[in-house]
Amino acid sequence: MAVNKEEAKRKPVPAGSGENRFPFTRENYTIMIIGIAVIIIGYALMVGGRSPDPNQFYPDQVYSWRRITLAPIVIILGFIVEVYAIMKRPKQTGEGK
């Protein structure tokens, strides 16, 4: 029985062959968790500014530097960390270098 090229490509990769079957490694997941934590910190920095009296408006609380500038920068940094974690390739080990 002849094996065609399509069937040869579908054969399972033997264990220990050095070919990574998962797209992400433990390091990628660790960096992703760090990125998610940074994003959560950014959103936590935005929280607040509520006035105890609904008839009073305090612009210095609502438009503070922390909520308007710092929090969005921290959130964007978190998303940059996430993109890096997704794009990072695992280190090559063995003869492939």
C-alpha positions as MATLAB code, in Angstrom:
seq = 'MAVNKEEAKRKPVPAGSGENRFPFTRENYTIMIIGIAVIIIGYALMVGGRSPDPNQFYPDQVYSWRRITLAPIVIILGFIVEVYAIMKRPKQTGEGK';
ca = [
       0.000    0.000    0.000;
       1.563    3.317   -1.096;
       1.560    6.317    1.220;
       0.937    9.612   -0.509;
       2.414   12.968    0.555;
      -0.783   14.126    2.288;
      -0.861   11.104    4.612;
       2.831   11.496    5.385;
       2.244   15.077    6.544;
      -0.539   14.013    8.936;
       1.536   11.478   10.855;
       1.831   12.336   14.550;
       5.111   13.780   15.728;
       6.920   11.327   18.008;
       7.578   12.469   21.554;
      11.031   13.901   22.116;
      11.512   14.883   18.484;
      12.149   18.504   19.511;
       9.155   19.906   17.657;
       6.937   22.024   19.891;
       3.279   21.118   19.434;
       1.872   23.962   21.552;
       1.980   27.560   20.326;
       2.874   28.995   23.760;
       5.329   27.941   26.425;
       5.180   28.436   30.163;
       7.169   31.653   29.736;
       4.551   33.034   27.322;
       1.756   32.332   29.785;
       3.727   33.938   32.608;
       4.224   37.114   30.558;
       0.511   37.080   29.637;
      -0.476   36.921   33.306;
       1.852   39.847   34.040;
       0.235   41.815   31.205;
      -3.258   41.092   32.515;
      -2.174   42.221   35.989;
      -0.819   45.493   34.557;
      -4.120   46.085   32.707;
      -6.105   45.436   35.894;
      -3.877   47.882   37.784;
      -4.540   50.485   35.078;
      -8.284   50.076   35.404;
      -7.998   50.234   39.201;
      -6.211   53.573   38.836;
      -9.250   54.912   36.953;
     -11.689   54.049   39.725;
     -13.060   56.789   41.947;
     -14.063   60.401   41.657;
     -17.547   59.945   43.006;
     -18.987   62.881   44.876;
     -20.822   62.258   48.159;
     -23.319   64.951   47.168;
     -24.897   64.452   43.701;
     -25.475   68.212   43.401;
     -21.777   69.000   43.727;
     -19.197   68.482   40.972;
     -15.504   68.255   41.818;
     -13.484   68.478   38.586;
     -10.169   68.016   40.421;
     -11.320   64.517   41.476;
     -12.843   63.464   38.154;
     -10.137   64.956   35.941;
      -7.156   64.130   38.090;
      -3.772   63.328   36.563;
      -4.031   59.761   37.832;
      -7.327   59.058   36.025;
      -6.737   61.025   32.825;
      -3.039   60.385   32.153;
      -1.496   57.659   34.294;
      -4.238   55.021   34.067;
      -4.484   55.000   30.231;
      -0.683   54.825   29.932;
      -0.579   51.837   32.313;
      -3.372   50.094   30.377;
      -1.594   50.633   27.052;
       1.628   49.253   28.561;
      -0.339   46.192   29.678;
      -1.602   45.638   26.138;
       1.947   46.014   24.796;
       3.090   43.335   27.253;
       0.248   41.094   26.019;
       1.266   41.546   22.365;
       4.873   40.764   23.277;
       3.773   37.607   25.130;
       1.799   36.423   22.107;
       4.532   37.209   19.575;
       7.463   35.819   21.609;
       8.852   32.648   20.128;
      10.111   29.867   22.374;
      13.866   29.441   22.591;
      15.274   26.848   20.220;
      17.107   24.017   21.924;
      19.297   21.326   20.451;
      20.815   21.213   16.967;
      18.313   23.659   15.446;
      20.451   26.697   16.353;
];
